[in-house]
Amino acid sequence: MKKKLRRLGEETFFDLVELQRADNLAQSGEFRFRQENFDYLEKTAKEILKENECFSLRSLCVNGNDMIALGFCGKEIGKILDFLVEAVIEKEAENERDALLSLAKSEKERIRQGT
């Protein structure tokens, strides 16, 4: 869910759910059970937003300036920030400043090698 919110953005995510809901309502009545899925998607996304869970660069506890301070430059900054968001989404790291800075340091060489 967080990955979809990240990829689409909040507004587009909810617009897409509403579009899918309307499309489903236009189909045969035997498929109306899918409305529960759309309810679940909407409810879960709203909970993620309400709890300020990390799913985007904006909600990450570190930023580009922190990465510059660690010695990253240019495109490396975006790569490491994307990596950190994914690590938080996948629950491989906590969205906590010290933990993310430590993870960024350990990933620095891998990113520089382009792997």
QUICOR-V159555 format. One record per backbone hydrogen bond with DSSP energy under -0.5 kcal/mol. NH is the residue of the N-H (numbers start at 1). CO is the residue of the C=O. Records with the same first field share a line. If there is no record, write none. Layout:
NH = CO ; CO
This chain:
5 = 1
6 = 2
7 = 3
8 = 4
9 = 5
13 = 9
14 = 10
15 = 11
16 = 12
17 = 13
18 = 14
19 = 15
20 = 16
21 = 17
22 = 18
23 = 19
24 = 20
25 = 21
26 = 22
27 = 24
31 = 28
32 = 29
34 = 31
35 = 32
36 = 33
37 = 34
38 = 34
39 = 35
40 = 36
41 = 37
42 = 38
43 = 39
44 = 40
45 = 41
46 = 42
47 = 43
48 = 44
49 = 45
50 = 46
51 = 47
52 = 49
53 = 48
59 = 56
60 = 57
67 = 63
68 = 64
69 = 65
70 = 66
71 = 68
72 = 67
76 = 73
77 = 74
78 = 74
79 = 75
80 = 76
81 = 77
82 = 78
83 = 79
84 = 80
85 = 81
86 = 82
87 = 83
88 = 84
89 = 85
90 = 86
91 = 88
92 = 87
93 = 87
96 = 94
100 = 96
101 = 97
102 = 98
103 = 99
104 = 100
105 = 101
106 = 102
107 = 103
108 = 104 ; 105
111 = 107
112 = 108
113 = 109
114 = 110 ; 111
115 = 110
